[in-house]
């Protein structure tokens, strides 16, 4: 797992160059990088995350948080 984390940290600056953008969750205090071209869908009513869809509809990225 440490290797994966190190890889993500090492490649994070390259995301901006590839057109990736950042999604910030003010409610849960986290951020993730969204691939270039993914389109944000309407947010859930409870505001616990977001859904992004690839332009061709073949992939969907969902991110959310919750309290333990």
PDB file of N, CA, C and O in Angstrom:
ATOM      1  N   UNK A   1       0.820  -1.191   0.000  1.00  0.00           N
ATOM      2  CA  UNK A   1       0.000   0.000   0.000  1.00  0.00           C
ATOM      3  C   UNK A   1       0.862   1.252   0.000  1.00  0.00           C
ATOM      4  O   UNK A   1       0.517   2.243  -0.645  1.00  0.00           O
ATOM      5  N   UNK A   2       1.970   1.219   0.711  1.00  0.00           N
ATOM      6  CA  UNK A   2       2.844   2.391   0.735  1.00  0.00           C
ATOM      7  C   UNK A   2       3.369   2.710  -0.661  1.00  0.00           C
ATOM      8  O   UNK A   2       3.515   3.877  -1.024  1.00  0.00           O
ATOM      9  N   UNK A   3       3.646   1.683  -1.428  1.00  0.00           N
ATOM     10  CA  UNK A   3       4.151   1.891  -2.780  1.00  0.00           C
ATOM     11  C   UNK A   3       3.122   2.626  -3.628  1.00  0.00           C
ATOM     12  O   UNK A   3       3.468   3.552  -4.362  1.00  0.00           O
ATOM     13  N   UNK A   4       1.855   2.217  -3.531  1.00  0.00           N
ATOM     14  CA  UNK A   4       0.784   2.868  -4.290  1.00  0.00           C
ATOM     15  C   UNK A   4       0.657   4.318  -3.886  1.00  0.00           C
ATOM     16  O   UNK A   4       0.536   5.187  -4.750  1.00  0.00           O
ATOM     17  N   UNK A   5       0.679   4.604  -2.602  1.00  0.00           N
ATOM     18  CA  UNK A   5       0.590   5.971  -2.114  1.00  0.00           C
ATOM     19  C   UNK A   5       1.763   6.795  -2.629  1.00  0.00           C
ATOM     20  O   UNK A   5       1.578   7.933  -3.061  1.00  0.00           O
ATOM     21  N   UNK A   6       2.955   6.238  -2.589  1.00  0.00           N
ATOM     22  CA  UNK A   6       4.122   6.946  -3.089  1.00  0.00           C
ATOM     23  C   UNK A   6       3.997   7.219  -4.580  1.00  0.00           C
ATOM     24  O   UNK A   6       4.380   8.292  -5.046  1.00  0.00           O
ATOM     25  N   UNK A   7       3.472   6.272  -5.325  1.00  0.00           N
ATOM     26  CA  UNK A   7       3.287   6.472  -6.753  1.00  0.00           C
ATOM     27  C   UNK A   7       2.295   7.592  -7.011  1.00  0.00           C
ATOM     28  O   UNK A   7       2.532   8.443  -7.869  1.00  0.00           O
ATOM     29  N   UNK A   8       1.189   7.603  -6.283  1.00  0.00           N
ATOM     30  CA  UNK A   8       0.199   8.661  -6.457  1.00  0.00           C
ATOM     31  C   UNK A   8       0.757  10.026  -6.099  1.00  0.00           C
ATOM     32  O   UNK A   8       0.492  11.008  -6.792  1.00  0.00           O
ATOM     33  N   UNK A   9       1.530  10.097  -5.021  1.00  0.00           N
ATOM     34  CA  UNK A   9       2.131  11.365  -4.635  1.00  0.00           C
ATOM     35  C   UNK A   9       3.158  11.828  -5.655  1.00  0.00           C
ATOM     36  O   UNK A   9       3.265  13.022  -5.934  1.00  0.00           O
ATOM     37  N   UNK A  10       3.910  10.893  -6.210  1.00  0.00           N
ATOM     38  CA  UNK A  10       4.927  11.233  -7.196  1.00  0.00           C
ATOM     39  C   UNK A  10       4.299  11.734  -8.494  1.00  0.00           C
ATOM     40  O   UNK A  10       4.842  12.636  -9.131  1.00  0.00           O
ATOM     41  N   UNK A  11       3.167  11.164  -8.891  1.00  0.00           N
ATOM     42  CA  UNK A  11       2.564  11.533 -10.165  1.00  0.00           C
ATOM     43  C   UNK A  11       1.542  12.655 -10.050  1.00  0.00           C
ATOM     44  O   UNK A  11       1.082  13.158 -11.075  1.00  0.00           O
ATOM     45  N   UNK A  12       1.172  13.065  -8.848  1.00  0.00           N
ATOM     46  CA  UNK A  12       0.137  14.083  -8.667  1.00  0.00           C
ATOM     47  C   UNK A  12       0.408  15.378  -9.436  1.00  0.00           C
ATOM     48  O   UNK A  12      -0.523  15.904 -10.045  1.00  0.00           O
ATOM     49  N   UNK A  13       1.641  15.926  -9.442  1.00  0.00           N
ATOM     50  CA  UNK A  13       1.865  17.157 -10.204  1.00  0.00           C
ATOM     51  C   UNK A  13       1.613  16.987 -11.705  1.00  0.00           C
ATOM     52  O   UNK A  13       1.309  17.964 -12.390  1.00  0.00           O
ATOM     53  N   UNK A  14       1.732  15.792 -12.212  1.00  0.00           N
ATOM     54  CA  UNK A  14       1.500  15.572 -13.645  1.00  0.00           C
ATOM     55  C   UNK A  14       0.028  15.669 -14.002  1.00  0.00           C
ATOM     56  O   UNK A  14      -0.304  15.914 -15.162  1.00  0.00           O
ATOM     57  N   UNK A  15      -0.870  15.482 -13.030  1.00  0.00           N
ATOM     58  CA  UNK A  15      -2.305  15.556 -13.309  1.00  0.00           C
ATOM     59  C   UNK A  15      -2.686  16.915 -13.882  1.00  0.00           C
ATOM     60  O   UNK A  15      -3.471  16.991 -14.828  1.00  0.00           O
ATOM     61  N   UNK A  16      -2.140  17.983 -13.321  1.00  0.00           N
ATOM     62  CA  UNK A  16      -2.479  19.325 -13.798  1.00  0.00           C
ATOM     63  C   UNK A  16      -2.059  19.491 -15.259  1.00  0.00           C
ATOM     64  O   UNK A  16      -2.773  20.116 -16.043  1.00  0.00           O
ATOM     65  N   UNK A  17      -0.912  18.940 -15.621  1.00  0.00           N
ATOM     66  CA  UNK A  17      -0.441  19.051 -16.990  1.00  0.00           C
ATOM     67  C   UNK A  17      -1.308  18.258 -17.954  1.00  0.00           C
ATOM     68  O   UNK A  17      -1.382  18.599 -19.135  1.00  0.00           O
ATOM     69  N   UNK A  18      -1.969  17.202 -17.474  1.00  0.00           N
ATOM     70  CA  UNK A  18      -2.797  16.357 -18.330  1.00  0.00           C
ATOM     71  C   UNK A  18      -4.246  16.845 -18.394  1.00  0.00           C
ATOM     72  O   UNK A  18      -5.089  16.185 -18.999  1.00  0.00           O
ATOM     73  N   UNK A  19      -4.547  17.998 -17.775  1.00  0.00           N
ATOM     74  CA  UNK A  19      -5.899  18.539 -17.811  1.00  0.00           C
ATOM     75  C   UNK A  19      -6.791  18.033 -16.693  1.00  0.00           C
ATOM     76  O   UNK A  19      -7.993  18.300 -16.699  1.00  0.00           O
ATOM     77  N   UNK A  20      -6.235  17.315 -15.743  1.00  0.00           N
ATOM     78  CA  UNK A  20      -7.027  16.853 -14.608  1.00  0.00           C
ATOM     79  C   UNK A  20      -7.437  18.065 -13.781  1.00  0.00           C
ATOM     80  O   UNK A  20      -6.781  19.106 -13.830  1.00  0.00           O
ATOM     81  N   UNK A  21      -8.519  17.932 -13.023  1.00  0.00           N
ATOM     82  CA  UNK A  21      -8.950  19.024 -12.155  1.00  0.00           C
ATOM     83  C   UNK A  21      -9.266  18.475 -10.776  1.00  0.00           C
ATOM     84  O   UNK A  21      -9.477  17.276 -10.592  1.00  0.00           O
ATOM     85  N   UNK A  22      -9.292  19.366  -9.832  1.00  0.00           N
ATOM     86  CA  UNK A  22      -9.464  18.959  -8.439  1.00  0.00           C
ATOM     87  C   UNK A  22     -10.919  19.105  -8.004  1.00  0.00           C
ATOM     88  O   UNK A  22     -11.582  20.091  -8.328  1.00  0.00           O
ATOM     89  N   UNK A  23     -11.403  18.107  -7.264  1.00  0.00           N
ATOM     90  CA  UNK A  23     -12.708  18.176  -6.609  1.00  0.00           C
ATOM     91  C   UNK A  23     -12.443  18.247  -5.113  1.00  0.00           C
ATOM     92  O   UNK A  23     -11.722  17.414  -4.563  1.00  0.00           O
ATOM     93  N   UNK A  24     -13.030  19.247  -4.454  1.00  0.00           N
ATOM     94  CA  UNK A  24     -12.868  19.416  -3.015  1.00  0.00           C
ATOM     95  C   UNK A  24     -14.199  19.180  -2.316  1.00  0.00           C
ATOM     96  O   UNK A  24     -15.232  19.701  -2.737  1.00  0.00           O
ATOM     97  N   UNK A  25     -14.170  18.401  -1.259  1.00  0.00           N
ATOM     98  CA  UNK A  25     -15.344  18.186  -0.427  1.00  0.00           C
ATOM     99  C   UNK A  25     -15.216  19.049   0.817  1.00  0.00           C
ATOM    100  O   UNK A  25     -14.454  18.727   1.729  1.00  0.00           O
ATOM    101  N   UNK A  26     -15.965  20.150   0.853  1.00  0.00           N
ATOM    102  CA  UNK A  26     -15.930  21.032   2.018  1.00  0.00           C
ATOM    103  C   UNK A  26     -16.541  20.336   3.229  1.00  0.00           C
ATOM    104  O   UNK A  26     -16.108  20.559   4.360  1.00  0.00           O
ATOM    105  N   UNK A  27     -17.533  19.503   2.999  1.00  0.00           N
ATOM    106  CA  UNK A  27     -18.225  18.832   4.103  1.00  0.00           C
ATOM    107  C   UNK A  27     -17.312  17.854   4.832  1.00  0.00           C
ATOM    108  O   UNK A  27     -17.328  17.799   6.062  1.00  0.00           O
ATOM    109  N   UNK A  28     -16.506  17.072   4.085  1.00  0.00           N
ATOM    110  CA  UNK A  28     -15.669  16.040   4.702  1.00  0.00           C
ATOM    111  C   UNK A  28     -14.170  16.355   4.663  1.00  0.00           C
ATOM    112  O   UNK A  28     -13.365  15.591   5.196  1.00  0.00           O
ATOM    113  N   UNK A  29     -13.795  17.454   4.047  1.00  0.00           N
ATOM    114  CA  UNK A  29     -12.408  17.891   4.076  1.00  0.00           C
ATOM    115  C   UNK A  29     -11.430  17.038   3.289  1.00  0.00           C
ATOM    116  O   UNK A  29     -10.314  16.802   3.751  1.00  0.00           O
ATOM    117  N   UNK A  30     -11.826  16.565   2.096  1.00  0.00           N
ATOM    118  CA  UNK A  30     -10.892  15.819   1.257  1.00  0.00           C
ATOM    119  C   UNK A  30     -10.927  16.370  -0.165  1.00  0.00           C
ATOM    120  O   UNK A  30     -11.861  17.071  -0.552  1.00  0.00           O
ATOM    121  N   UNK A  31      -9.906  16.045  -0.922  1.00  0.00           N
ATOM    122  CA  UNK A  31      -9.799  16.443  -2.322  1.00  0.00           C
ATOM    123  C   UNK A  31      -9.357  15.244  -3.140  1.00  0.00           C
ATOM    124  O   UNK A  31      -8.618  14.388  -2.653  1.00  0.00           O
ATOM    125  N   UNK A  32      -9.812  15.186  -4.390  1.00  0.00           N
ATOM    126  CA  UNK A  32      -9.330  14.177  -5.332  1.00  0.00           C
ATOM    127  C   UNK A  32      -9.141  14.836  -6.686  1.00  0.00           C
ATOM    128  O   UNK A  32      -9.673  15.916  -6.941  1.00  0.00           O
ATOM    129  N   UNK A  33      -8.388  14.185  -7.545  1.00  0.00           N
ATOM    130  CA  UNK A  33      -8.183  14.665  -8.908  1.00  0.00           C
ATOM    131  C   UNK A  33      -9.141  13.928  -9.838  1.00  0.00           C
ATOM    132  O   UNK A  33      -9.251  12.703  -9.776  1.00  0.00           O
ATOM    133  N   UNK A  34      -9.830  14.666 -10.694  1.00  0.00           N
ATOM    134  CA  UNK A  34     -10.803  14.125 -11.641  1.00  0.00           C
ATOM    135  C   UNK A  34     -10.162  14.112 -13.028  1.00  0.00           C
ATOM    136  O   UNK A  34      -9.587  15.117 -13.444  1.00  0.00           O
ATOM    137  N   UNK A  35     -10.248  12.996 -13.749  1.00  0.00           N
ATOM    138  CA  UNK A  35      -9.642  12.929 -15.084  1.00  0.00           C
ATOM    139  C   UNK A  35     -10.206  13.982 -16.038  1.00  0.00           C
ATOM    140  O   UNK A  35     -11.365  14.383 -15.935  1.00  0.00           O
ATOM    141  N   UNK A  36      -9.378  14.405 -16.942  1.00  0.00           N
ATOM    142  CA  UNK A  36      -9.782  15.384 -17.941  1.00  0.00           C
ATOM    143  C   UNK A  36     -10.994  14.880 -18.719  1.00  0.00           C
ATOM    144  O   UNK A  36     -11.050  13.710 -19.097  1.00  0.00           O
ATOM    145  N   UNK A  37     -11.949  15.749 -18.953  1.00  0.00           N
ATOM    146  CA  UNK A  37     -13.110  15.410 -19.759  1.00  0.00           C
ATOM    147  C   UNK A  37     -14.282  14.836 -18.989  1.00  0.00           C
ATOM    148  O   UNK A  37     -15.397  14.818 -19.510  1.00  0.00           O
ATOM    149  N   UNK A  38     -14.070  14.364 -17.765  1.00  0.00           N
ATOM    150  CA  UNK A  38     -15.179  13.820 -16.984  1.00  0.00           C
ATOM    151  C   UNK A  38     -16.141  14.945 -16.624  1.00  0.00           C
ATOM    152  O   UNK A  38     -15.710  16.036 -16.248  1.00  0.00           O
ATOM    153  N   UNK A  39     -17.425  14.691 -16.734  1.00  0.00           N
ATOM    154  CA  UNK A  39     -18.467  15.698 -16.553  1.00  0.00           C
ATOM    155  C   UNK A  39     -19.158  15.476 -15.214  1.00  0.00           C
ATOM    156  O   UNK A  39     -19.619  14.373 -14.921  1.00  0.00           O
ATOM    157  N   UNK A  40     -19.226  16.525 -14.407  1.00  0.00           N
ATOM    158  CA  UNK A  40     -19.879  16.404 -13.103  1.00  0.00           C
ATOM    159  C   UNK A  40     -21.388  16.286 -13.288  1.00  0.00           C
ATOM    160  O   UNK A  40     -22.001  17.061 -14.023  1.00  0.00           O
ATOM    161  N   UNK A  41     -21.969  15.311 -12.615  1.00  0.00           N
ATOM    162  CA  UNK A  41     -23.404  15.066 -12.649  1.00  0.00           C
ATOM    163  C   UNK A  41     -24.065  15.840 -11.504  1.00  0.00           C
ATOM    164  O   UNK A  41     -23.370  16.330 -10.614  1.00  0.00           O
ATOM    165  N   UNK A  42     -25.389  15.954 -11.515  1.00  0.00           N
ATOM    166  CA  UNK A  42     -26.049  16.659 -10.406  1.00  0.00           C
ATOM    167  C   UNK A  42     -25.662  16.038  -9.060  1.00  0.00           C
ATOM    168  O   UNK A  42     -25.615  14.815  -8.931  1.00  0.00           O
ATOM    169  N   UNK A  43     -25.386  16.875  -8.066  1.00  0.00           N
ATOM    170  CA  UNK A  43     -24.941  16.352  -6.767  1.00  0.00           C
ATOM    171  C   UNK A  43     -26.082  15.686  -5.999  1.00  0.00           C
ATOM    172  O   UNK A  43     -27.249  15.985  -6.252  1.00  0.00           O
ATOM    173  N   UNK A  44     -25.763  14.791  -5.067  1.00  0.00           N
ATOM    174  CA  UNK A  44     -26.802  14.187  -4.241  1.00  0.00           C
ATOM    175  C   UNK A  44     -27.407  15.238  -3.316  1.00  0.00           C
ATOM    176  O   UNK A  44     -26.743  16.212  -2.962  1.00  0.00           O
ATOM    177  N   UNK A  45     -28.638  15.048  -2.935  1.00  0.00           N
ATOM    178  CA  UNK A  45     -29.331  16.028  -2.092  1.00  0.00           C
ATOM    179  C   UNK A  45     -28.657  16.216  -0.738  1.00  0.00           C
ATOM    180  O   UNK A  45     -28.683  17.313  -0.181  1.00  0.00           O
ATOM    181  N   UNK A  46     -28.056  15.162  -0.206  1.00  0.00           N
ATOM    182  CA  UNK A  46     -27.435  15.282   1.121  1.00  0.00           C
ATOM    183  C   UNK A  46     -26.021  15.867   1.073  1.00  0.00           C
ATOM    184  O   UNK A  46     -25.419  16.087   2.123  1.00  0.00           O
ATOM    185  N   UNK A  47     -25.483  16.122  -0.111  1.00  0.00           N
ATOM    186  CA  UNK A  47     -24.181  16.768  -0.255  1.00  0.00           C
ATOM    187  C   UNK A  47     -22.998  15.964   0.230  1.00  0.00           C
ATOM    188  O   UNK A  47     -21.980  16.536   0.619  1.00  0.00           O
ATOM    189  N   UNK A  48     -23.112  14.635   0.215  1.00  0.00           N
ATOM    190  CA  UNK A  48     -22.020  13.822   0.743  1.00  0.00           C
ATOM    191  C   UNK A  48     -20.981  13.414  -0.287  1.00  0.00           C
ATOM    192  O   UNK A  48     -20.073  12.656   0.053  1.00  0.00           O
ATOM    193  N   UNK A  49     -21.066  13.880  -1.533  1.00  0.00           N
ATOM    194  CA  UNK A  49     -20.081  13.507  -2.540  1.00  0.00           C
ATOM    195  C   UNK A  49     -20.430  14.052  -3.910  1.00  0.00           C
ATOM    196  O   UNK A  49     -21.119  15.064  -4.038  1.00  0.00           O
ATOM    197  N   UNK A  50     -19.941  13.364  -4.935  1.00  0.00           N
ATOM    198  CA  UNK A  50     -20.171  13.793  -6.309  1.00  0.00           C
ATOM    199  C   UNK A  50     -20.016  12.600  -7.244  1.00  0.00           C
ATOM    200  O   UNK A  50     -19.397  11.593  -6.902  1.00  0.00           O
ATOM    201  N   UNK A  51     -20.595  12.743  -8.432  1.00  0.00           N
ATOM    202  CA  UNK A  51     -20.474  11.736  -9.488  1.00  0.00           C
ATOM    203  C   UNK A  51     -19.981  12.437 -10.746  1.00  0.00           C
ATOM    204  O   UNK A  51     -20.445  13.525 -11.088  1.00  0.00           O
ATOM    205  N   UNK A  52     -19.038  11.801 -11.428  1.00  0.00           N
ATOM    206  CA  UNK A  52     -18.483  12.328 -12.674  1.00  0.00           C
ATOM    207  C   UNK A  52     -18.589  11.240 -13.726  1.00  0.00           C
ATOM    208  O   UNK A  52     -18.360  10.067 -13.433  1.00  0.00           O
ATOM    209  N   UNK A  53     -18.936  11.621 -14.955  1.00  0.00           N
ATOM    210  CA  UNK A  53     -19.117  10.639 -16.024  1.00  0.00           C
ATOM    211  C   UNK A  53     -18.194  10.969 -17.191  1.00  0.00           C
ATOM    212  O   UNK A  53     -18.003  12.131 -17.550  1.00  0.00           O
ATOM    213  N   UNK A  54     -17.626   9.908 -17.774  1.00  0.00           N
ATOM    214  CA  UNK A  54     -16.786  10.082 -18.965  1.00  0.00           C
ATOM    215  C   UNK A  54     -17.640  10.624 -20.100  1.00  0.00           C
ATOM    216  O   UNK A  54     -18.832  10.323 -20.165  1.00  0.00           O
ATOM    217  N   UNK A  55     -17.068  11.408 -20.986  1.00  0.00           N
ATOM    218  CA  UNK A  55     -17.835  11.997 -22.083  1.00  0.00           C
ATOM    219  C   UNK A  55     -18.565  10.965 -22.947  1.00  0.00           C
ATOM    220  O   UNK A  55     -19.653  11.241 -23.454  1.00  0.00           O
ATOM    221  N   UNK A  56     -17.975   9.781 -23.116  1.00  0.00           N
ATOM    222  CA  UNK A  56     -18.621   8.766 -23.954  1.00  0.00           C
ATOM    223  C   UNK A  56     -19.551   7.852 -23.152  1.00  0.00           C
ATOM    224  O   UNK A  56     -20.144   6.927 -23.707  1.00  0.00           O
ATOM    225  N   UNK A  57     -19.680   8.113 -21.845  1.00  0.00           N
ATOM    226  CA  UNK A  57     -20.600   7.355 -21.011  1.00  0.00           C
ATOM    227  C   UNK A  57     -20.129   5.963 -20.608  1.00  0.00           C
ATOM    228  O   UNK A  57     -20.898   5.203 -20.019  1.00  0.00           O
ATOM    229  N   UNK A  58     -18.892   5.618 -20.912  1.00  0.00           N
ATOM    230  CA  UNK A  58     -18.408   4.264 -20.620  1.00  0.00           C
ATOM    231  C   UNK A  58     -17.835   4.105 -19.216  1.00  0.00           C
ATOM    232  O   UNK A  58     -17.572   2.985 -18.779  1.00  0.00           O
ATOM    233  N   UNK A  59     -17.638   5.218 -18.505  1.00  0.00           N
ATOM    234  CA  UNK A  59     -17.080   5.129 -17.164  1.00  0.00           C
ATOM    235  C   UNK A  59     -17.734   6.176 -16.261  1.00  0.00           C
ATOM    236  O   UNK A  59     -18.139   7.248 -16.709  1.00  0.00           O
ATOM    237  N   UNK A  60     -17.822   5.834 -14.991  1.00  0.00           N
ATOM    238  CA  UNK A  60     -18.390   6.730 -14.000  1.00  0.00           C
ATOM    239  C   UNK A  60     -17.509   6.710 -12.755  1.00  0.00           C
ATOM    240  O   UNK A  60     -17.084   5.646 -12.305  1.00  0.00           O
ATOM    241  N   UNK A  61     -17.243   7.876 -12.209  1.00  0.00           N
ATOM    242  CA  UNK A  61     -16.426   8.003 -11.006  1.00  0.00           C
ATOM    243  C   UNK A  61     -17.312   8.595  -9.919  1.00  0.00           C
ATOM    244  O   UNK A  61     -17.882   9.673 -10.087  1.00  0.00           O
ATOM    245  N   UNK A  62     -17.423   7.876  -8.796  1.00  0.00           N
ATOM    246  CA  UNK A  62     -18.212   8.355  -7.666  1.00  0.00           C
ATOM    247  C   UNK A  62     -17.297   8.526  -6.480  1.00  0.00           C
ATOM    248  O   UNK A  62     -16.444   7.679  -6.213  1.00  0.00           O
ATOM    249  N   UNK A  63     -17.473   9.624  -5.765  1.00  0.00           N
ATOM    250  CA  UNK A  63     -16.683   9.892  -4.573  1.00  0.00           C
ATOM    251  C   UNK A  63     -17.626  10.435  -3.506  1.00  0.00           C
ATOM    252  O   UNK A  63     -18.488  11.271  -3.779  1.00  0.00           O
ATOM    253  N   UNK A  64     -17.439   9.933  -2.273  1.00  0.00           N
ATOM    254  CA  UNK A  64     -18.294  10.409  -1.190  1.00  0.00           C
ATOM    255  C   UNK A  64     -17.592  10.184   0.138  1.00  0.00           C
ATOM    256  O   UNK A  64     -16.564   9.511   0.208  1.00  0.00           O
ATOM    257  N   UNK A  65     -18.150  10.745   1.168  1.00  0.00           N
ATOM    258  CA  UNK A  65     -17.635  10.568   2.508  1.00  0.00           C
ATOM    259  C   UNK A  65     -18.785  10.279   3.453  1.00  0.00           C
ATOM    260  O   UNK A  65     -19.952  10.481   3.121  1.00  0.00           O
ATOM    261  N   UNK A  66     -18.432   9.801   4.637  1.00  0.00           N
ATOM    262  CA  UNK A  66     -19.440   9.584   5.680  1.00  0.00           C
ATOM    263  C   UNK A  66     -18.746   9.584   7.024  1.00  0.00           C
ATOM    264  O   UNK A  66     -17.529   9.419   7.109  1.00  0.00           O
ATOM    265  N   UNK A  67     -19.507   9.767   8.046  1.00  0.00           N
ATOM    266  CA  UNK A  67     -18.975   9.718   9.412  1.00  0.00           C
ATOM    267  C   UNK A  67     -18.986   8.288   9.917  1.00  0.00           C
ATOM    268  O   UNK A  67     -19.919   7.529   9.654  1.00  0.00           O
ATOM    269  N   UNK A  68     -17.936   7.930  10.648  1.00  0.00           N
ATOM    270  CA  UNK A  68     -17.875   6.594  11.231  1.00  0.00           C
ATOM    271  C   UNK A  68     -18.695   6.519  12.493  1.00  0.00           C
ATOM    272  O   UNK A  68     -18.761   5.464  13.124  1.00  0.00           O
TER     273      UNK A  68
END
